[in-house]
Amino acid sequence: MHFVPRKNHSVRWDEMNCHAGDIGCNRFLDGNLDKFQDYLIDKYGRDLVNQLIERRHSAMKLMKWEIQEKITMYKNRITGLKVIAQ
């Protein structure tokens, strides 16, 4: 679930912007953004959440190598989680 919509590419891949959420909030309450924002403020602090909101208007285009770097990083994280789960 994304706090700032995914159409805002500048924060689309920001891990602070993406968290697990239940179907009720995500589908039927349009993200339940008031509670989502409260959760983010509790977790990261008001200043960082405000920065996230501000950055949604920034222009950002990832280069091919940056995308590949992210793919590799997340694949490694998944592999690590699989090892932990065994």
N, C-alpha and C positions, 0 to 999 in steps of 0.2 A: 504494500500500500504506500503510495507516495503522498506526502503532505503537500508539496508544491507539485502540480500536475506534470506528468512526464513530457508534455509538449514544450516545457521550458527546458531546453537542452542543456543549459548551463548548470543545472542542478539535477538533471535526470539520473546521473550516475553517482551522485553524492550519497554515501551510505547513511548520513544523518537524515536524509530525506526519505529513506525507504525502510519501512518496518513491517513486520507481520501484522495482519489484522484479521478480524473475523468477517465472515460474509455479511453479517447483519450491518456492520458499520460501513464496510467497503461498498456493498451493492445497494443497500436499501436506505442508508443514511448519508449517501454521497461522501463517504469517508469519515463522517462524524468529526469534522475538522476542529470544532471547539475542544473536544476531549483529546483529540490527537495533538493539538497544539499544547494543551496543558501537560500531556505526557512528555512531549519534546522539551518543554521548558524545565520540567522536573529532571529530565535526564541530562540535558546539555546546558541549560541556563538560558535566560531570556536574550542575552546579547548574541549568542550563537544562532538562536532561532531567528532573531531579527536579521542577522547577516544572511542566513539562508533565504529568507523572504526577499531581501534586497537583491541578492545575486540572481534571482530568477529573471531579471531584466537584462542581465549581461549577455553579450554575444559570446558564444563558445563553439568551436568546432574542433573535435578531436582529430588528430592526425591518425593515419592508418596504424603507425607503430604504437601509438598510445592505446588504441583500441585493442591491438594484439597483446600489449602489456597487461591490460585489464583482464582479458580472456585468460591469459596464463595465470595471473594472480588468483582469479576465482576458481580455476581448475585445480590449482594447488590447494586452495582452502577446502574444496570439496573432497579431495583426496585425503587431506588431514582429518576431516570430519568422519570419513568412512573408517579410517584407522582407529579413531577414538571410539566409534560405535561398535567395533568388533570385540 
